[in-house]
Amino acid sequence: MAELYRRAERLRAAGTPPDDPRVQRLVARIDELGARFSGGDRKISAGVRAAWADDPAGLADVPAEQAATWGELTRYLDLARRRISTKEQEHA
């Protein structure tokens, strides 16, 4: 899972748009693995994402400087999720 986040961060840092197919595939895989962890409960998944957004350094037990870009990555991945959701609605 950590490798997926590293790939997503590289794409974000390179300026790749959230609706790029590579980002969309990474988000889908991250969410698939997250659903396995949460048993598919979206409330649990949302709670975990919210906790990471609120205090990533505390949850990871790392210095705040190390976690500084995680907020940006979280926002980037959330944008990608919204793009996936929009595309799914368009095809429904």
C-alpha positions as CSV (number, residue, x, y, z in Angstrom):
1,M,0.0,0.0,0.0
2,A,2.8,2.4,0.8
3,E,4.2,2.0,-2.7
4,L,0.8,3.0,-4.2
5,Y,1.0,6.2,-2.1
6,R,4.6,6.9,-3.2
7,R,3.5,6.5,-6.9
8,A,0.6,8.9,-6.3
9,E,2.9,11.4,-4.7
10,R,5.3,11.3,-7.6
11,L,2.4,11.9,-10.0
12,R,1.1,14.7,-7.8
13,A,4.5,16.3,-7.5
14,A,5.0,16.1,-11.3
15,G,1.7,18.0,-11.9
16,T,-0.3,15.1,-13.2
17,P,-4.0,16.0,-13.2
18,P,-6.2,13.9,-10.8
19,D,-8.3,12.6,-13.7
20,D,-5.3,11.1,-15.5
21,P,-5.8,7.4,-16.0
22,R,-2.7,6.5,-14.0
23,V,-4.0,8.4,-11.0
24,Q,-7.4,7.0,-11.4
25,R,-6.0,3.4,-11.4
26,L,-3.9,4.1,-8.3
27,V,-6.9,5.6,-6.4
28,A,-9.1,2.6,-7.4
29,R,-6.5,0.2,-6.1
30,I,-5.9,2.2,-2.9
31,D,-9.6,2.2,-2.3
32,E,-10.0,-1.5,-3.1
33,L,-7.3,-2.3,-0.5
34,G,-8.9,0.1,2.0
35,A,-12.3,-1.6,1.5
36,R,-10.7,-4.9,2.4
37,F,-9.3,-3.4,5.6
38,S,-12.7,-1.8,6.5
39,G,-14.8,-4.7,5.5
40,G,-16.4,-2.5,2.9
41,D,-17.8,-0.1,5.5
42,R,-17.7,3.3,3.8
43,K,-18.1,5.1,7.2
44,I,-15.0,3.4,8.5
45,S,-13.0,4.3,5.3
46,A,-14.2,7.9,5.5
47,G,-13.2,8.0,9.2
48,V,-9.8,6.7,8.5
49,R,-9.2,9.2,5.7
50,A,-10.5,12.0,8.0
51,A,-8.1,10.9,10.8
52,W,-5.2,10.9,8.4
53,A,-6.2,14.4,7.1
54,D,-6.5,15.7,10.6
55,D,-3.2,14.4,12.2
56,P,-1.1,12.4,9.8
57,A,2.1,12.9,11.8
58,G,0.5,11.7,15.0
59,L,-1.0,8.6,13.3
60,A,2.2,7.7,11.6
61,D,4.3,8.7,14.7
62,V,6.7,10.8,12.5
63,P,7.8,14.4,12.7
64,A,5.4,17.0,11.3
65,E,7.9,18.0,8.7
66,Q,7.9,14.5,7.3
67,A,4.1,14.4,7.0
68,A,3.8,18.0,5.6
69,T,3.1,16.9,2.0
70,W,0.6,14.2,3.0
71,G,-2.2,16.7,3.3
72,E,-1.6,17.8,-0.3
73,L,-1.5,14.2,-1.4
74,T,-4.8,13.5,0.5
75,R,-6.5,16.4,-1.2
76,Y,-5.1,15.2,-4.6
77,L,-6.5,11.7,-4.0
78,D,-9.8,13.1,-2.9
79,L,-10.1,15.1,-6.1
80,A,-9.3,11.9,-8.1
81,R,-12.0,10.1,-6.1
82,R,-14.6,12.8,-7.0
83,R,-13.6,12.5,-10.6
84,I,-14.2,8.7,-10.5
85,S,-17.5,9.3,-8.8
86,T,-18.5,11.8,-11.5
87,K,-17.5,9.5,-14.3
88,E,-19.5,6.6,-12.7
89,Q,-22.6,8.8,-12.5
90,E,-22.2,9.9,-16.1
91,H,-22.2,6.2,-17.2
92,A,-25.1,5.2,-15.0
